[in-house]
Amino acid sequence: MSTDFEHGGNVFAVARSLGIAPEELLDFSASINPLGMAPAVREAVMASFDRLLHYPDSEATELRCALAALHGVTEQNICVANGSTELIYLAPRLVEGKRGLIVAPPFAEYAKALTLAGWSVDYHELRPADGFVLDPERLREQLGGGYDILFLGNPGNPTGRLVPRAEVAELLDICRAAGTFLVLDEAFMDFCEEGSAKELVCRNDRAVLFRSLTKFYALPGLRLGCAIGSPKVIARLQALRGPWSVNGVAQVAGLASLADGEYRGRTLALIDKERERLLAGLGRIAGLKPYRSAANYLLVEIVQGPAAGELCRKLLAERILLRNCANFAGLDNRFFRVAVRGREENERLLAALATVLAT
């Protein structure tokens, strides 16, 4: 069977193809908090059952207030959405123009959203030889060719590379000079919050920042995210949203998640420790070159051994699901991505990889 999917987390499709239950797969393809949901979420969701008799708050007012408090901004700086992907598809409608530039390797939905809206798409490719480091001057030169919108994931997905805040500030200046609107996707920034550019973006009417609540808070099945930006940009974005796009259960789950500071601290401690252990373990396996990451996943290059697709198929025989990165713009079949999970699961992955690559 093919293991080449456009996204990670395809456990249901893979399980059906293997004739097994999804729970029998160890999924390293989707980068979700290994702790699962915050403890209070289940109870809060169950208690909200009777709310399903009513339409949800289309403005998600309570959740907007909680997000504003968390991020140190005002409610006018927040727009809650049905996952950050809804916002990605609204972004081309925020901007007048038809030429989009995407920093690669990128999340696939940027290009799909632009193409669906009738935009042309070009890529600014970061190089493995440079450790996928963004060179602002090289990007400035390409933006001089005339682009109306720029998409940048920070940390990058799948690279995990964090663009420092000072460089994001420089990038905002570059975009302003080039007449380019910046879309900054911080879907995984909860794992390295000090790197967020939210206060910079809130003062800029030519930029917007997207955040996800599904990765850090382990809510991918509910779809929840938000945009952060200047009141002017957020008002425009709110006007583009359809009504009731964020269901009531998702809003309740989001509020319960944000209220649990202890869960947040445990998550950061776990990811920091296990990411370093997993990085070191991957580095000890002959033929693999893992890249350091600021997020809860690691990009790995196969410098010697089978192509990523073949490696993924071999690991699937062990019921371990990896993310083949061959279909990321700017990458090829030498790359795969793994989520950072718990100690026992990470050790199982390392043992399986070492065995497969030694044969």
Residue pairs with C-beta under 8 A, 6 or more apart in sequence:
1 14
1 17
1 18
1 313
1 316
3 14
3 309
3 312
3 313
3 316
3 321
3 322
3 324
4 309
4 312
4 324
4 326
4 327
5 13
5 29
5 324
6 108
6 327
7 30
7 108
8 27
8 29
8 30
8 31
8 321
8 323
8 337
8 339
9 27
9 29
9 30
9 32
9 220
10 29
10 321
11 22
11 25
11 27
11 30
11 321
12 22
14 25
14 316
14 321
15 21
15 22
15 24
15 25
18 316
18 319
20 319
24 319
25 319
25 320
25 321
26 319
26 320
26 321
26 341
26 345
26 348
26 349
27 321
27 339
28 320
28 321
28 322
28 323
28 338
28 339
28 341
28 345
28 349
29 321
29 322
29 323
29 337
29 339
30 220
30 323
30 339
31 157
31 188
31 215
31 295
31 296
31 297
31 337
31 339
31 340
32 214
32 215
32 218
32 220
32 339
33 215
33 216
33 217
33 218
33 267
33 271
33 296
34 270
34 271
34 274
34 339
34 340
34 341
34 342
34 345
35 218
35 263
35 266
35 267
35 270
36 218
37 217
37 218
37 219
37 253
37 257
38 217
38 218
38 256
38 257
38 260
38 263
39 260
39 263
40 256
40 259
40 260
41 217
41 219
41 253
41 256
41 257
43 256
44 252
44 253
44 255
44 256
45 249
45 252
45 253
45 256
47 252
48 248
48 249
48 252
51 248
51 249
51 252
52 248
52 249
54 248
55 244
56 244
56 246
56 247
56 248
56 251
57 248
57 251
58 243
58 244
58 245
58 246
59 80
59 238
60 80
60 246
60 251
61 75
62 251
62 255
63 80
63 246
63 251
63 254
63 255
63 258
64 75
64 78
64 79
64 80
64 226
65 75
66 254
66 255
66 258
66 259
67 78
67 80
67 226
67 258
68 74
68 75
68 77
68 78
70 258
71 77
71 78
71 196
71 198
71 228
72 198
72 199
73 198
73 199
73 202
73 228
74 231
76 231
76 234
76 235
77 202
77 228
77 229
77 230
77 231
77 234
78 226
78 227
78 228
78 234
79 87
79 226
79 227
79 229
79 234
79 237
79 238
79 241
80 224
80 225
80 226
80 246
80 251
80 254
81 87
81 90
81 224
81 225
81 226
81 227
81 241
81 245
81 246
82 223
82 224
82 225
82 245
82 246
82 247
82 250
83 212
83 214
83 223
83 224
83 225
84 185
84 187
84 210
84 211
84 212
84 225
84 226
85 109
85 223
85 225
86 223
86 225
86 241
86 245
87 208
87 210
87 225
87 226
87 227
87 237
88 107
88 109
88 110
88 113
88 151
88 183
88 185
88 210
89 109
89 113
89 116
90 237
90 240
90 241
91 113
91 149
91 151
91 183
91 208
92 100
92 113
92 114
92 116
92 117
92 119
92 149
93 117
93 240
94 181
94 208
94 233
94 236
94 237
94 240
95 148
95 149
95 181
96 148
97 119
97 147
97 148
97 149
97 181
98 118
98 119
98 120
98 148
99 119
99 120
99 122
99 146
99 147
99 148
99 149
100 110
100 114
100 119
100 120
100 121
100 122
100 147
100 148
100 149
100 150
100 151
101 121
101 122
101 123
101 124
101 142
101 143
101 147
101 149
101 150
101 151
101 180
102 110
102 111
102 114
102 121
102 122
102 123
102 124
102 150
102 151
102 329
103 123
103 124
103 126
103 134
103 139
103 150
103 151
103 152
103 153
103 156
104 123
104 124
104 125
104 126
104 328
104 329
104 330
105 125
105 126
105 132
105 156
105 158
105 159
105 325
105 328
105 329
105 330
105 331
106 123
106 151
106 153
106 156
106 157
106 328
106 329
106 330
107 153
107 157
107 185
107 187
108 327
108 328
108 329
110 151
110 183
110 185
111 121
111 329
114 120
114 121
114 149
114 151
115 121
119 148
119 149
122 142
122 147
123 329
123 330
124 138
124 139
124 142
125 329
125 330
126 132
126 133
126 134
126 156
126 159
126 161
126 330
128 301
131 161
131 291
132 156
132 159
132 161
132 291
132 299
133 161
134 152
134 161
134 163
134 167
134 171
136 167
136 170
136 171
136 174
139 171
139 174
140 174
140 178
143 150
143 174
143 175
143 178
143 180
144 178
146 178
147 178
147 180
148 179
148 180
148 181
149 180
149 181
149 182
149 183
150 175
150 180
150 181
150 182
150 183
151 183
151 185
152 163
152 171
152 182
152 183
152 184
152 185
153 185
153 187
154 162
154 163
154 168
154 184
154 185
154 186
154 189
154 195
154 197
155 161
155 162
155 163
155 188
155 189
155 191
155 192
155 195
155 293
155 294
155 295
156 162
156 163
157 185
157 187
157 188
157 295
157 297
158 297
158 299
158 323
158 325
158 328
158 331
158 335
158 337
159 291
159 293
159 299
160 188
160 291
160 292
160 293
160 294
160 295
160 297
160 298
160 299
161 291
161 293
161 294
162 192
162 195
162 294
163 171
163 195
164 195
165 195
165 196
165 197
165 200
168 184
168 197
168 200
169 197
169 200
171 182
172 182
172 197
172 200
172 201
172 204
172 206
172 207
174 180
175 181
175 182
175 206
175 207
176 204
176 206
180 206
181 206
181 207
181 208
182 201
182 204
182 206
182 207
182 208
183 207
183 208
183 210
184 197
184 201
184 207
184 208
184 209
184 210
185 209
185 210
186 196
186 197
186 198
186 209
186 210
186 211
187 210
187 211
187 212
187 215
187 225
188 212
188 215
188 216
188 294
188 295
188 296
188 297
189 195
189 196
189 211
190 211
190 215
190 216
191 216
191 268
191 271
191 294
191 295
191 296
192 294
192 295
195 294
196 209
197 209
198 209
198 228
200 207
201 207
201 208
201 209
201 228
201 229
201 230
202 228
202 229
202 230
203 230
204 229
204 230
205 230
205 232
205 233
207 229
207 233
208 227
208 228
208 229
208 233
208 234
208 237
209 227
209 228
209 229
210 225
210 226
210 227
210 228
211 225
211 226
211 227
211 228
212 224
212 225
213 219
213 224
213 225
213 226
213 254
213 257
214 220
214 222
214 223
214 224
214 225
215 296
216 264
216 267
216 296
217 224
217 253
217 254
217 257
217 258
219 250
219 253
219 254
219 257
222 247
222 249
222 250
222 253
223 246
223 250
224 246
224 250
224 251
224 253
224 254
227 233
227 234
227 237
228 234
229 237
257 263
270 342
271 296
271 340
274 340
274 341
274 342
274 343
274 346
275 293
275 296
275 298
275 340
277 343
277 346
278 290
278 298
278 338
278 340
278 346
278 349
278 350
279 290
279 292
279 293
279 298
281 346
281 347
281 350
282 288
282 290
282 298
282 300
282 338
282 350
282 353
283 289
283 290
285 350
285 353
285 354
285 357
286 304
286 357
286 358
287 302
287 303
287 304
287 305
287 357
288 300
288 301
288 302
288 303
288 305
288 353
288 357
289 300
289 301
289 302
289 303
290 298
290 299
290 300
290 301
291 298
291 299
291 300
291 301
293 299
296 339
296 340
297 337
297 338
297 339
297 340
298 337
298 338
298 340
299 325
299 335
299 336
299 337
300 335
300 336
300 337
300 338
301 334
301 335
302 308
302 311
302 334
302 335
302 336
303 334
305 311
305 357
306 314
306 357
307 326
307 333
307 334
308 322
308 324
308 325
308 326
308 333
308 334
308 335
308 336
309 324
309 326
309 333
311 322
311 336
311 353
311 356
311 357
312 321
312 322
312 324
312 336
314 356
315 321
315 322
315 352
315 353
315 356
318 352
318 356
320 348
320 349
320 352
322 336
322 337
322 338
323 336
323 337
323 338
324 333
324 336
325 331
325 335
325 336
325 337
326 332
326 333
326 335
328 335
338 349
340 346
341 349
